[in-house]
Amino acid sequence: MKQYLEEKNFKQGFRKDVERLSKQKISNCYQCGKCSAGCPMAFKMDYPPTMTMRLIQLGLHDEVMGSNTAWYCVSCETCTTRCPREIDIAKVMDTLKIMAQAGKYEVSDTEIPIFDWIFLKSLQYTGKVYELGLIMTYNIISLNPFKDVFPLGLQMFLKGKIALFPHFINDPVAMWEHLEMFSKIHKKQKEKIRETNG
Amino acid sequence: MVKLGYFPGCSLSSTAKEYDISTRIVCEDLGIELVEIPHWVCCGATSAHITSDIAANALPAKTLIWAEKNNIPITSPCSACFSRLAIAHHTMATDEEMRKDVGEVVGEEYHGGAKVLHLARVFYETYGLEALKAKVKKPLKGLKVASYYGCLMTRPPEVCDFDRIENPMFMDKTVQALGAETVKWGYKTECCGAAFSLTKKEAVLKLTGDILSDAKECGADVIVVACPLCHANLDSRQREIERKSGKKIGLPIIYISQMIGLALGYNALDMAFKKHFVDPVKVLKEKGIL
């Protein structure tokens, strides 16, 4: 893809926001490319991790947030482990996704945010993840209700690998504390994002 | 007698039931006491740490606080749960701001006193290979095993307290202690695609297919794993990969706990092999293990 660097596209505050939220020094990256070489998902990404790091250094937020890179990060931590500048690159990718979902930037993926929303709702109301409910709700919302139902889902059911009902925290006090904790988490996260310049 | 807090994780009551069954049987036999953590909640997995870093640390915090208060090390058989617990412990031990934020949210502060262990390393380090060898009743002679570690059992090294990142050997040595042979192969720590199995299926089929075909080419009879997500991708997606590539793979995927169970003399029914998609019984019978 051809890139034109124009002054109006740069935003230094962007790099600082990412550095502040991820607590990683992105300016340390010297473009060795080890992260991209080891990344199992690089073949699917618009920009490999090395390029993404450079784009953040330059403050090119539209390129970073508009690309699918962070959404294809599978959190395997290979880049983080191998980085000679000790940047937790996987954490940077997480931060980009957190920033996008907080509503300041474009969310350039549909599947993962839907999946996460259902996952966290399941976790919020039961304390544990209800796998059957998660898969079925995800399939319905993503307009593909019969995905993996035949033969995989049916076989899983016959092998007794699917719990039909959700498991709850079986103690009302612990459940109440859990629900309360969740509402506090939401509040705290919003406060943190608001503190950035964006 | 080793006493450990047990954090089974959500998958072990559903898609990875056989991992839970075999772990409990094997630990009881070996004399490892597992105390299930009271009212444990999900670790939040990837969905939490890409949505909110407060949630990613607060969700495991309760479990860590329990371990700290009771002074019991905790173990998880799931690599993702282990990783989230260990990373939350590491983050709160090194990042004062996060420790305070999580303290406010949870209502109690965590002081960094918990110890988090992966189940595979409990067998290797806490229990010890010599003790394990002494317990073997039925050596797994002639079985060629590829040990698959996946991502989060060894990475990142400072969190997992682990130095052999690119070529870990602890699971190989455990399997060798049970009498089996291990093969040298290149995909030990490559990623299987994990939870992308539902959202980005095509990518998972490629990653998992590469892992399976490398193990096959290197002469493995079975792959041993210690993570419910690795198992789900390698086992239940295997037929789909075979159909897509037109090549037969037929590699059974066995949990480390089931492997130990076999060496301790348990049968296929005890280890719940009927829940697997690729049936391990045939290979094990050929080798005279079952």
Interface residues (C-beta under 8 A of the other chain):
Chain A: L21 K23 P40 M41 K44 Y72 V74 S75 C76 E77 T78 T80 T81 D88 M93 D94 T95 K97 I98 Q101 E111 I112 F115 D116 F119 L120 L123 G127 K128 V129 E131 L132 I135 Y138 D148 L152 Q155 M156 K159 G160 K161 I162 A163 H167 I169 N170 D171 A174 E177 H178 M181 K184 I185 H186 K188 Q189 K192
Chain B: C10 S11 S13 S14 T15 A16 K17 P38 H39 V41 C42 G44 A45 T46 S47 A48 H49 I50 T51 S52 D53 I54 A55 A58 L59 D95 D101 E104 V105 V106 G107 C151 L152 R155 P156 P157 I165 T189 E190 C191 G193 A194 A195 F196 L198 T199 K200 A203 L207 S236 E240 K274 K275 H276 F277
